[in-house]
Amino acid sequence: MTDSGNVNLDRVQLIMADLGDVEDEIFKKRQQNEIAFKERERAKKRRTKMLSQWQPAWVPKGQFAPQVSLCYEICVWEISSNLLSLYAQNGKE
């Protein structure tokens, strides 16, 4: 770029032109990445909204109805077992 302290403008011009080309590519790539990121975020919001509002079209009833959580069933079973044993004890006395 320099020769004995003198600037070689032809070399500087070549380097600056190459640097400009590289910068253009960097900015284009960055813009594409930003656009893609925004689209992914919009799609994510749409999916989240759809999942939060989703309800089944039909829920079976009777014996085929969805069961209550396992913890609830265990608690009910324990209470039922305790009541049965209390009834059994009262009947024996």
MDTraj code that builds the backbone (N, CA, C; nanometers):
import mdtraj as md
import numpy as np

residues = "MET THR ASP SER GLY ASN VAL ASN LEU ASP ARG VAL GLN LEU ILE MET ALA ASP LEU GLY ASP VAL GLU ASP GLU ILE PHE LYS LYS ARG GLN GLN ASN GLU ILE ALA PHE LYS GLU ARG GLU ARG ALA LYS LYS ARG ARG THR LYS MET LEU SER GLN TRP GLN PRO ALA TRP VAL PRO LYS GLY GLN PHE ALA PRO GLN VAL SER LEU CYS TYR GLU ILE CYS VAL TRP GLU ILE SER SER ASN LEU LEU SER LEU TYR ALA GLN ASN GLY LYS GLU".split()
xyz = np.array([
    [0.0815, -0.1181, 0.0000],
    [0.0000, 0.0000, 0.0000],
    [0.0866, 0.1254, 0.0000],
    [0.2016, 0.1163, 0.0624],
    [0.2907, 0.2330, 0.0627],
    [0.4280, 0.1933, 0.0093],
    [0.4966, 0.2910, -0.0415],
    [0.6342, 0.2706, -0.0904],
    [0.7166, 0.3870, -0.0381],
    [0.8003, 0.3584, 0.0609],
    [0.8847, 0.4616, 0.1241],
    [0.8011, 0.5765, 0.1792],
    [0.6869, 0.5426, 0.2387],
    [0.6024, 0.6452, 0.2989],
    [0.5023, 0.7056, 0.2029],
    [0.5108, 0.6773, 0.0738],
    [0.4146, 0.7291, -0.0241],
    [0.3037, 0.6256, -0.0450],
    [0.1813, 0.6721, -0.0482],
    [0.0658, 0.5839, -0.0654],
    [0.0526, 0.5464, -0.2122],
    [0.0411, 0.4159, -0.2362],
    [0.0180, 0.3664, -0.3716],
    [-0.1335, 0.3599, -0.3913],
    [-0.1899, 0.4608, -0.4558],
    [-0.3351, 0.4738, -0.4680],
    [-0.3977, 0.3616, -0.5491],
    [-0.3257, 0.3071, -0.6448],
    [-0.3806, 0.1957, -0.7232],
    [-0.4071, 0.0748, -0.6336],
    [-0.3127, 0.0446, -0.5453],
    [-0.3305, -0.0692, -0.4532],
    [-0.4413, -0.0409, -0.3520],
    [-0.4447, 0.0797, -0.3007],
    [-0.5487, 0.1167, -0.2051],
    [-0.6852, 0.1029, -0.2710],
    [-0.6959, 0.1462, -0.3960],
    [-0.8231, 0.1378, -0.4675],
    [-0.8650, -0.0070, -0.4857],
    [-0.7741, -0.0974, -0.5184],
    [-0.8063, -0.2397, -0.5340],
    [-0.8545, -0.2999, -0.4016],
    [-0.7841, -0.2682, -0.2948],
    [-0.8219, -0.3219, -0.1635],
    [-0.9586, -0.2695, -0.1215],
    [-0.9817, -0.1411, -0.1413],
    [-1.1108, -0.0824, -0.1034],
    [-1.2255, -0.1404, -0.1870],
    [-1.2010, -0.1651, -0.3144],
    [-1.3042, -0.2247, -0.3998],
    [-1.3370, -0.3658, -0.3528],
    [-1.2348, -0.4452, -0.3212],
    [-1.2589, -0.5808, -0.2708],
    [-1.3309, -0.5767, -0.1358],
    [-1.2901, -0.4849, -0.0511],
    [-1.3541, -0.4705, 0.0791],
    [-1.5012, -0.4317, 0.0624],
    [-1.5299, -0.3460, -0.0318],
    [-1.6686, -0.3060, -0.0589],
    [-1.7529, -0.4240, -0.1036],
    [-1.6955, -0.5093, -0.1895],
    [-1.7690, -0.6280, -0.2350],
    [-1.7996, -0.7218, -0.1181],
    [-1.7008, -0.7417, -0.0331],
    [-1.7187, -0.8298, 0.0828],
    [-1.8223, -0.7715, 0.1786],
    [-1.8155, -0.6404, 0.1998],
    [-1.9132, -0.5756, 0.2885],
    [-2.0542, -0.5920, 0.2354],
    [-2.0730, -0.5753, 0.1047],
    [-2.2058, -0.5920, 0.0455],
    [-2.2596, -0.7321, 0.0739],
    [-2.1761, -0.8324, 0.0570],
    [-2.2187, -0.9699, 0.0823],
    [-2.2539, -0.9900, 0.2299],
    [-2.1729, -0.9316, 0.3171],
    [-2.2000, -0.9442, 0.4615],
    [-2.3335, -0.8806, 0.4960],
    [-2.3604, -0.7609, 0.4445],
    [-2.4865, -0.6934, 0.4751],
    [-2.6067, -0.7669, 0.4156],
    [-2.5922, -0.8210, 0.2947],
    [-2.7016, -0.8981, 0.2342],
    [-2.7321, -1.0219, 0.3173],
    [-2.6279, -1.0917, 0.3598],
    [-2.6458, -1.2118, 0.4409],
    [-2.7109, -1.1774, 0.5742],
    [-2.6678, -1.0688, 0.6350],
    [-2.7260, -1.0262, 0.7631],
    [-2.8738, -0.9941, 0.7466],
    [-2.9088, -0.9247, 0.6377],
    [-3.0488, -0.8905, 0.6139],
    [-3.1318, -1.0167, 0.5921],
    [-3.0785, -1.1126, 0.5165],
    [-3.1500, -1.2384, 0.4948],
    [-3.1708, -1.3124, 0.6270],
    [-3.0690, -1.3118, 0.7114],
    [-3.0809, -1.3778, 0.8418],
    [-3.1871, -1.3118, 0.9287],
    [-3.1914, -1.1792, 0.9267],
    [-3.2911, -1.1073, 1.0066],
    [-3.4327, -1.1365, 0.9568],
    [-3.4509, -1.1380, 0.8259],
    [-3.5828, -1.1673, 0.7689],
    [-3.6251, -1.3094, 0.8052],
    [-3.5332, -1.4046, 0.7926],
    [-3.5639, -1.5435, 0.8266],
    [-3.5961, -1.5577, 0.9753],
    [-3.5224, -1.4866, 1.0603],
    [-3.5474, -1.4923, 1.2041],
    [-3.6865, -1.4385, 1.2371],
    [-3.7233, -1.3257, 1.1775],
    [-3.8554, -1.2677, 1.2030],
    [-3.9661, -1.3620, 1.1579],
    [-3.9481, -1.4275, 1.0451],
    [-4.0483, -1.5222, 0.9959],
    [-4.0598, -1.6435, 1.0901],
    [-3.9458, -1.6913, 1.1392],
    [-3.9504, -1.8034, 1.2347],
    [-4.0228, -1.7631, 1.3621],
    [-3.9999, -1.6409, 1.4094],
    [-4.0682, -1.5935, 1.5300],
    [-4.2186, -1.5819, 1.5073],
    [-4.2592, -1.5307, 1.3903],
    [-4.4026, -1.5220, 1.3589],
    [-4.4658, -1.6602, 1.3548],
    [-4.3963, -1.7553, 1.2918],
    [-4.4481, -1.8919, 1.2838],
    [-4.4579, -1.9541, 1.4228],
    [-4.3598, -1.9266, 1.5067],
    [-4.3608, -1.9791, 1.6436],
    [-4.4797, -1.9236, 1.7206],
    [-4.5081, -1.7937, 1.7054],
    [-4.6221, -1.7329, 1.7729],
    [-4.7527, -1.7950, 1.7238],
    [-4.7632, -1.8166, 1.5914],
    [-4.8840, -1.8786, 1.5374],
    [-4.9033, -2.0191, 1.5945],
    [-4.7953, -2.0984, 1.5998],
    [-4.8048, -2.2343, 1.6543],
    [-4.8452, -2.2316, 1.8010],
    [-4.7846, -2.1424, 1.8777],
    [-4.8156, -2.1330, 2.0198],
    [-4.9617, -2.0951, 2.0402],
    [-5.0095, -2.0006, 1.9612],
    [-5.1493, -1.9573, 1.9722],
    [-5.2435, -2.0709, 1.9358],
    [-5.2127, -2.1424, 1.8278],
    [-5.2976, -2.2540, 1.7865],
    [-5.3014, -2.3629, 1.8931],
    [-5.1866, -2.3951, 1.9501],
    [-5.1825, -2.5000, 2.0517],
    [-5.2554, -2.4587, 2.1790],
    [-5.2480, -2.3313, 2.2148],
    [-5.3147, -2.2868, 2.3369],
    [-5.4664, -2.2835, 2.3197],
    [-5.5145, -2.2685, 2.1974],
    [-5.6584, -2.2613, 2.1727],
    [-5.7180, -2.3943, 2.1265],
    [-5.6338, -2.4954, 2.1125],
    [-5.6811, -2.6221, 2.0589],
    [-5.7725, -2.6933, 2.1567],
    [-5.8807, -2.7477, 2.1040],
    [-5.9719, -2.8319, 2.1807],
    [-6.0117, -2.9477, 2.0912],
    [-6.0334, -3.0653, 2.1490],
    [-6.0750, -3.1769, 2.0656],
    [-6.2147, -3.1519, 2.0083],
    [-6.2403, -3.2062, 1.8911],
    [-6.3697, -3.1868, 1.8266],
    [-6.4791, -3.2647, 1.8991],
    [-6.4422, -3.3741, 1.9633],
    [-6.5396, -3.4582, 2.0310],
    [-6.4724, -3.5238, 2.1498],
    [-6.5417, -3.5280, 2.2621],
    [-6.4889, -3.5921, 2.3821],
    [-6.5813, -3.7078, 2.4174],
    [-6.5272, -3.8292, 2.4277],
    [-6.6125, -3.9436, 2.4607],
    [-6.6712, -3.9294, 2.6008],
    [-6.7862, -3.9926, 2.6196],
    [-6.8551, -3.9857, 2.7487],
    [-6.8687, -4.1270, 2.8039],
    [-6.9128, -4.1346, 2.9263],
    [-6.9359, -4.2640, 2.9900],
    [-6.8052, -4.3323, 3.0251],
    [-6.8035, -4.4651, 3.0054],
    [-6.6845, -4.5412, 3.0452],
    [-6.5631, -4.5085, 2.9606],
    [-6.5853, -4.4478, 2.8435],
    [-6.4738, -4.4130, 2.7557],
    [-6.4270, -4.2680, 2.7739],
    [-6.4858, -4.2001, 2.8706],
    [-6.4480, -4.0609, 2.8963],
    [-6.3047, -4.0551, 2.9476],
    [-6.2353, -3.9461, 2.9226],
    [-6.0998, -3.9321, 2.9751],
    [-6.1012, -3.9418, 3.1268],
    [-6.0037, -4.0104, 3.1801],
    [-5.9963, -4.0314, 3.3243],
    [-5.9289, -3.9125, 3.3927],
    [-5.9602, -3.8968, 3.5185],
    [-5.8994, -3.7920, 3.5988],
    [-5.7542, -3.8315, 3.6239],
    [-5.6742, -3.7384, 3.6643],
    [-5.5320, -3.7641, 3.6833],
    [-5.5076, -3.8800, 3.7787],
    [-5.3938, -3.9418, 3.7660],
    [-5.3569, -4.0578, 3.8447],
    [-5.3556, -4.0256, 3.9938],
    [-5.3062, -3.9088, 4.0293],
    [-5.3007, -3.8701, 4.1705],
    [-5.4412, -3.8681, 4.2294],
    [-5.5359, -3.8138, 4.1575],
    [-5.6738, -3.8070, 4.2044],
    [-5.7297, -3.9474, 4.2218],
    [-5.7030, -4.0356, 4.1256],
    [-5.7530, -4.1726, 4.1336],
    [-5.6940, -4.2450, 4.2540],
    [-5.5662, -4.2248, 4.2800],
    [-5.5020, -4.2899, 4.3948],
    [-5.5630, -4.2389, 4.5244],
    [-5.5849, -4.1079, 4.5329],
    [-5.6450, -4.0503, 4.6530],
    [-5.7854, -4.1040, 4.6750],
    [-5.8647, -4.1119, 4.5693],
    [-6.0008, -4.1640, 4.5795],
    [-5.9965, -4.3105, 4.6206],
    [-5.9053, -4.3881, 4.5647],
    [-5.8936, -4.5284, 4.5984],
    [-5.8575, -4.5454, 4.7458],
    [-5.7636, -4.4625, 4.7949],
    [-5.7243, -4.4700, 4.9362],
    [-5.8412, -4.4338, 5.0271],
    [-5.9149, -4.3310, 4.9926],
    [-6.0311, -4.2915, 5.0733],
    [-6.1350, -4.4025, 5.0714],
    [-6.1597, -4.4589, 4.9536],
    [-6.2572, -4.5674, 4.9416],
    [-6.2137, -4.6868, 5.0254],
    [-6.0856, -4.7208, 5.0202],
    [-6.0341, -4.8339, 5.0981],
    [-6.0513, -4.8079, 5.2470],
    [-6.0217, -4.6864, 5.2897],
    [-6.0378, -4.6517, 5.4310],
    [-6.1836, -4.6583, 5.4733],
    [-6.2738, -4.6103, 5.3894],
    [-6.4163, -4.6160, 5.4221],
    [-6.4642, -4.7599, 5.4309],
    [-6.4191, -4.8435, 5.3374],
    [-6.4594, -4.9844, 5.3407],
    [-6.4111, -5.0524, 5.4674],
    [-6.2864, -5.0218, 5.5055],
    [-6.2350, -5.0836, 5.6278],
    [-6.3096, -5.0300, 5.7506],
    [-6.3490, -4.9033, 5.7500],
    [-6.4281, -4.8488, 5.8616],
    [-6.5646, -4.9162, 5.8690],
    [-6.6275, -4.9325, 5.7532],
    [-6.7574, -5.0011, 5.7503],
    [-6.7440, -5.1446, 5.7987],
    [-6.6357, -5.2084, 5.7569],
    [-6.6137, -5.3478, 5.7976],
    [-6.5932, -5.3550, 5.9482],
    [-6.5176, -5.2596, 6.0031],
    [-6.4933, -5.2590, 6.1485],
    [-6.6220, -5.2318, 6.2240],
    [-6.7038, -5.1399, 6.1737],
    [-6.8315, -5.1071, 6.2406],
    [-6.9278, -5.2255, 6.2347],
    [-6.9229, -5.3000, 6.1281],
    [-7.0120, -5.4155, 6.1139],
    [-6.9702, -5.5278, 6.2070],
    [-6.8423, -5.5407, 6.2374],
    [-6.7925, -5.6472, 6.3238],
    [-6.8173, -5.6157, 6.4704],
    [-6.8245, -5.4903, 6.5064],
    [-6.8383, -5.4509, 6.6470],
    [-6.9771, -5.4576, 6.6967],
])
top = md.Topology()
chain = top.add_chain()
for i, resn in enumerate(residues, 1):
    res = top.add_residue(resn, chain, resSeq=i)
    for name in ("N", "CA", "C"):
        top.add_atom(name, md.element.get_by_symbol(name[0]), res)
traj = md.Trajectory(xyz[None], top)
